[in-house]
Amino acid sequence: QVQLVESGGGLVQAGGSLRLSCAASGSGFVINAMGWYQEAPGKQRELVAQIAGDGSTNYADSVKGRFSISRDNAKNTVYLQMNSLKPEDTAVYYCNARIVRERAEYLYWGQGTQVTVSS
């Protein structure tokens, strides 16, 4: 089985920084794209950033220039560096990964980590 385990959330003041991590555990798989989503109270889950297997990235307009996604393939881990945080960034952040196992691709989600930005 494959599991995604997130860490790094917390409470920070506006203008501060946080770094989220998401590690995939298990064996016998290859990870394609990985991404981070946010889900604010009363809102749908939305894409924040994603990174493909070749390292190419895509960001939501609201976080461009402030957030940076990266991955360490040796550790099966994706990171989200969040700088210049704003109160509107407050949300539960979920990572996901498209993982190939037994010749089929599956979409996995982490359990979510809370990020709260105070004004």
C-alpha positions as semicolon CSV with decimal commas, in nm:
position;residue;x (nm);y (nm);z (nm)
1;Q;0,000;0,000;0,000
2;V;0,102;0,359;-0,062
3;Q;0,046;0,634;0,190
4;L;0,110;1,007;0,172
5;V;0,206;1,165;0,502
6;E;0,208;1,541;0,534
7;S;0,382;1,763;0,788
8;G;0,478;2,124;0,844
9;G;0,149;2,301;0,896
10;G;0,084;2,538;1,183
11;L;0,001;2,889;1,294
12;V;0,201;3,180;1,156
13;Q;0,162;3,555;1,141
14;A;0,095;3,733;0,815
15;G;0,417;3,782;0,624
16;G;0,570;3,470;0,772
17;S;0,676;3,145;0,610
18;L;0,602;2,776;0,639
19;R;0,735;2,470;0,462
20;L;0,507;2,174;0,404
21;S;0,635;1,826;0,330
22;C;0,458;1,522;0,193
23;A;0,630;1,184;0,182
24;A;0,506;0,875;0,001
25;S;0,568;0,550;0,183
26;G;0,552;0,198;0,052
27;S;0,733;0,014;-0,223
28;G;0,698;-0,099;-0,580
29;F;0,573;0,226;-0,726
30;V;0,678;0,518;-0,945
31;I;0,552;0,870;-0,878
32;N;0,448;1,088;-1,168
33;A;0,298;1,428;-1,088
34;M;0,264;1,558;-0,732
35;G;0,067;1,853;-0,613
36;W;-0,068;2,063;-0,328
37;Y;-0,429;2,172;-0,287
38;Q;-0,598;2,396;-0,035
39;E;-0,945;2,369;0,113
40;A;-1,069;2,672;0,302
41;P;-1,385;2,659;0,518
42;G;-1,693;2,665;0,297
43;K;-1,491;2,644;-0,024
44;Q;-1,402;2,372;-0,268
45;R;-1,059;2,217;-0,274
46;E;-0,841;2,413;-0,516
47;L;-0,505;2,354;-0,679
48;V;-0,218;2,550;-0,528
49;A;0,080;2,408;-0,714
50;Q;0,185;2,096;-0,899
51;I;0,510;1,949;-1,023
52;A;0,544;1,695;-1,299
53;G;0,787;1,408;-1,318
54;D;1,017;1,618;-1,537
55;G;1,021;1,895;-1,278
56;S;0,796;2,138;-1,462
57;T;0,568;2,335;-1,231
58;N;0,232;2,507;-1,234
59;Y;0,092;2,753;-0,977
60;A;-0,238;2,913;-0,894
61;D;-0,231;3,284;-0,972
62;S;-0,293;3,367;-0,607
63;V;0,037;3,214;-0,495
64;K;0,270;3,293;-0,783
65;G;0,586;3,460;-0,659
66;R;0,516;3,357;-0,298
67;F;0,499;2,977;-0,299
68;S;0,745;2,730;-0,445
69;I;0,693;2,359;-0,505
70;S;0,980;2,115;-0,530
71;R;1,038;1,742;-0,503
72;D;1,308;1,501;-0,392
73;N;1,264;1,187;-0,598
74;A;1,513;0,990;-0,389
75;K;1,293;1,050;-0,084
76;N;0,958;1,031;-0,267
77;T;0,879;1,366;-0,112
78;V;0,721;1,688;-0,235
79;Y;0,762;2,022;-0,060
80;L;0,571;2,349;-0,060
81;Q;0,766;2,653;0,054
82;M;0,517;2,924;0,146
83;N;0,650;3,277;0,190
84;S;0,478;3,612;0,248
85;L;0,177;3,431;0,387
86;K;-0,157;3,609;0,397
87;P;-0,467;3,544;0,611
88;E;-0,647;3,429;0,297
89;D;-0,396;3,144;0,268
90;T;-0,557;2,990;0,577
91;A;-0,682;2,643;0,480
92;V;-0,624;2,274;0,512
93;Y;-0,352;2,180;0,265
94;Y;-0,358;1,840;0,098
95;C;-0,092;1,682;-0,113
96;N;-0,164;1,435;-0,388
97;A;0,039;1,214;-0,612
98;R;-0,023;1,020;-0,930
99;I;0,144;0,689;-0,864
100;V;0,200;0,398;-1,099
101;R;0,169;0,054;-0,941
102;E;0,129;-0,274;-1,126
103;R;0,105;-0,093;-1,461
104;A;-0,186;0,126;-1,355
105;E;-0,191;0,488;-1,237
106;Y;-0,369;0,582;-0,917
107;L;-0,435;0,914;-0,747
108;Y;-0,346;0,925;-0,378
109;W;-0,421;1,197;-0,123
110;G;-0,262;1,288;0,205
111;Q;-0,461;1,342;0,524
112;G;-0,426;1,719;0,516
113;T;-0,240;1,967;0,733
114;Q;-0,385;2,289;0,875
115;V;-0,224;2,621;0,791
116;T;-0,353;2,923;0,981
117;V;-0,228;3,273;0,906
118;S;-0,316;3,539;1,158
119;S;-0,342;3,906;1,067
